[in-house]
Amino acid sequence: MQDFSYSNLLTLIPKYAERTDSAFTAQIPTFISLAENRLSVDMKQQGFQAVVTGTLPLTPDMAKPSFWKETISFNITSGNERTQLFLRSLEYVRNYWPNDSLTGTPRFYADYNIFNFLLAPTPASALNFELVYYARLDPLSASNDSNWMTLNAPQALFAACMVEACRFIKNDARQATWEAMYSSSVGGVKGENTERTSDRTQVFTRP
């Protein structure tokens, strides 16, 4: 099987694009980064899931984890009882709990901005929480030669890189070919995930 680690992508992309000039090769890390970003949006797979635990801040706003993309579930624990927090719009949360200085046990949260959640009510105590979310993987680099994508979705990653490379050199015909390969590869990985995302009583598919 072809190795699509970061170091090998640096070698393979110019070979497949038939461009070895410095103007092109200098852009290869950008192609890889753009490909990773695209895959993190298009593929909501188990490999992109992350879990963080901790205690709630005693403030209405709470920092999101690094590389957070989308929340899957958010719960808190009081005593031995775990309670799910419900996602609502920012306007709903503001209307539900208009006075941040009043405290209670949170019931709702909203995406305050790209960096923070807004909790309502404002936490009265530092309750334990568990946040499950989709994350962008640690970016590939010289110091991070492989990740979940290089091991589990290498064809999709390479095709996405080649789409960006062809876009850069303005080769529309080859770009269309790589786009088709990308769509096919992503579809295959999503199909595997649909089969995997099940338990003994229920099968469900995420959009």
C-alpha positions in Angstrom: 0.0 0.0 0.0 1.3 3.5 -0.9 2.5 5.5 2.1 0.7 8.9 2.1 2.5 10.4 5.1 3.4 14.0 5.0 7.0 13.4 3.9 5.8 11.2 1.0 3.1 13.6 -0.1 5.9 16.2 -0.6 7.5 13.7 -3.1 4.3 12.3 -4.7 2.5 15.5 -5.5 5.1 17.0 -7.8 5.5 13.6 -9.5 1.8 13.3 -10.3 1.5 16.9 -11.2 4.6 16.7 -13.3 5.9 19.9 -11.8 9.2 20.1 -9.9 9.9 23.8 -10.1 10.4 25.7 -6.9 7.4 27.9 -7.5 5.2 24.8 -7.4 7.0 22.8 -4.7 7.0 25.8 -2.3 3.1 25.6 -2.4 2.8 21.9 -1.5 2.4 22.4 2.2 -0.5 24.8 1.4 -2.1 22.2 -0.9 -1.9 19.6 2.0 -3.3 22.1 4.5 -6.2 23.0 2.2 -6.9 19.3 1.6 -7.0 18.6 5.3 -9.4 21.4 5.9 -11.7 20.2 3.1 -11.7 16.6 4.5 -12.5 17.9 8.1 -15.6 19.5 6.7 -16.7 16.7 4.3 -16.0 13.7 6.5 -17.6 13.4 9.9 -16.0 10.2 10.9 -15.0 8.5 14.1 -11.4 9.5 13.4 -12.4 13.1 13.7 -14.2 12.7 17.0 -12.6 13.9 20.2 -13.6 13.9 23.9 -12.6 16.5 26.5 -13.6 16.4 30.2 -13.1 18.9 33.0 -15.1 21.3 35.2 -17.3 24.1 34.2 -16.1 27.7 34.6 -18.0 29.9 37.0 -18.8 32.2 34.2 -21.4 32.2 31.4 -18.9 31.8 28.6 -16.7 28.6 28.2 -13.8 28.2 25.9 -14.1 25.6 23.1 -11.3 23.1 22.7 -8.5 23.6 20.1 -9.5 22.5 16.6 -13.2 22.3 17.6 -15.4 22.0 14.5 -18.9 20.8 15.7 -20.4 19.6 18.9 -21.7 16.0 19.1 -22.8 15.9 22.7 -22.3 18.0 25.9 -23.2 16.8 29.3 -22.6 17.6 33.0 -22.5 15.5 36.1 -24.1 16.5 39.4 -23.6 13.9 42.1 -23.9 10.6 40.2 -26.4 11.9 37.6 -25.4 12.8 34.1 -27.5 15.5 32.4 -27.4 16.4 28.8 -27.1 20.1 27.9 -29.2 21.2 24.9 -28.0 23.3 22.0 -30.0 26.4 21.4 -29.6 29.6 19.4 -27.7 32.5 21.0 -30.8 34.6 21.1 -32.7 31.8 22.9 -30.1 31.4 25.6 -29.9 35.2 26.1 -33.7 35.4 26.5 -33.8 32.3 28.8 -31.1 33.7 31.1 -30.8 37.5 30.6 -29.0 38.2 33.9 -25.5 36.5 33.8 -24.9 37.4 37.5 -27.6 34.9 38.6 -26.4 31.3 38.8 -27.9 27.8 38.6 -27.4 24.5 37.0 -26.8 24.9 33.2 -29.5 23.5 30.9 -28.7 25.0 27.6 -25.6 26.1 25.6 -25.1 28.2 22.5 -22.2 28.8 20.1 -21.3 32.2 21.4 -18.5 32.6 18.8 -15.9 30.4 17.1 -13.9 30.3 20.3 -16.5 30.1 23.1 -19.8 28.5 24.2 -22.4 30.5 26.2 -24.0 28.5 29.1 -27.4 29.2 30.7 -27.9 29.4 33.6 -24.4 30.7 34.6 -22.9 27.7 36.5 -23.3 28.0 40.3 -20.6 25.4 40.9 -17.7 23.8 39.0 -19.6 20.7 37.8 -17.8 18.0 35.8 -18.5 18.0 32.1 -17.9 15.8 29.1 -17.8 17.3 25.6 -17.8 15.1 22.5 -17.1 16.9 19.3 -15.8 16.8 15.8 -12.3 18.2 15.6 -9.8 19.1 12.9 -6.9 16.7 13.3 -3.5 18.0 14.3 -2.2 19.3 11.0 0.3 17.3 9.0 3.8 18.7 9.1 7.5 17.7 9.2 7.0 17.1 12.9 3.6 15.3 12.5 4.2 12.9 9.6 0.9 10.9 9.9 -2.5 11.1 11.4 -5.9 9.4 11.1 -6.3 10.5 7.5 -3.0 9.2 6.2 -3.9 5.8 7.8 -7.6 5.5 7.1 -8.4 7.8 4.2 -5.2 8.1 2.3 -6.8 8.0 -1.2 -9.2 10.8 -0.3 -6.3 12.9 1.2 -4.1 12.4 -1.8 -7.0 13.2 -4.3 -7.8 16.4 -2.3 -4.2 17.4 -2.4 -4.1 16.9 -6.2 -7.3 18.9 -6.7 -5.5 21.9 -5.0 -2.4 21.3 -7.0 -4.3 21.2 -10.3 -6.2 24.4 -9.3 -2.9 26.1 -8.6 -1.4 25.2 -12.1 -4.8 25.8 -13.7 -5.2 22.3 -15.2 -9.0 22.1 -15.3 -9.1 18.7 -17.0 -6.9 17.0 -14.4 -8.7 18.8 -11.6 -12.0 17.4 -12.7 -10.5 13.9 -12.8 -9.1 14.3 -9.3 -12.4 15.7 -8.0 -14.2 12.6 -9.2 -11.6 10.4 -7.5 -12.0 12.5 -4.3 -15.8 12.1 -4.3 -15.5 8.4 -4.8 -12.9 8.0 -2.0 -14.9 10.1 0.4 -18.0 8.1 -0.4 -16.3 4.8 0.3 -15.0 5.9 3.7 -18.5 7.3 4.6 -20.0 4.0 3.6 -17.7 2.2 6.0 -18.6 4.7 8.8 -22.4 4.2 8.2 -22.0 0.5 8.8 -19.9 1.0 11.8 -22.1 3.6 13.5 -24.6 1.3 15.1 -25.4 -0.6 18.2 -27.4 -3.8 18.8 -30.8 -2.0 18.8 -30.5 1.0 16.5 -28.7 2.0 13.3 -28.3 5.7 12.5 -26.6 7.8 9.9 -25.1 11.2 10.4 -25.6 13.7 7.6 
